[in-house]
Amino acid sequence: MRFQRGVSLNGLMIGSVIFAVVALVTMKVLPEWIEFGKITKAVKSTASDASLKDASVAQVRASYEKRRDIDEIKSVSANDIEITKEGGELVISFAYTKKVPLFSNVSLVFDFEGSSAKQ
């Protein structure tokens, strides 16, 4: 007896629905993760800037604001960052919450936080 091999119509439909849901979530969430990476990069480059070693808080915020404008960061402004010194090193920290609507009344909520401290 010979058996047919392949995907049935039901299997194709279920696979398509799963693929569509994964694609939707990816398209909604990926930009938020990319922006988190941009914020982390801007914070670390601001903290490692040698010209800001003995700078005031206002100067550090202004430097971050310039990097923020260049990278088009919208979630974390210069007023949202926390600036401290630990062991003579400039440490910049941030934390924020992002709500990503998926469809209808379903949303994902992410709590992002980061720091320029070496770990």
Secondary structure as UniProt FT lines:
FT   HELIX           9..47
FT   HELIX           50..52
FT   TURN            53..54
FT   HELIX           57..71
FT   HELIX           78..80
FT   STRAND          82..86
FT   TURN            87..88
FT   STRAND          89..103
FT   TURN            104..105
FT   STRAND          106..115
//
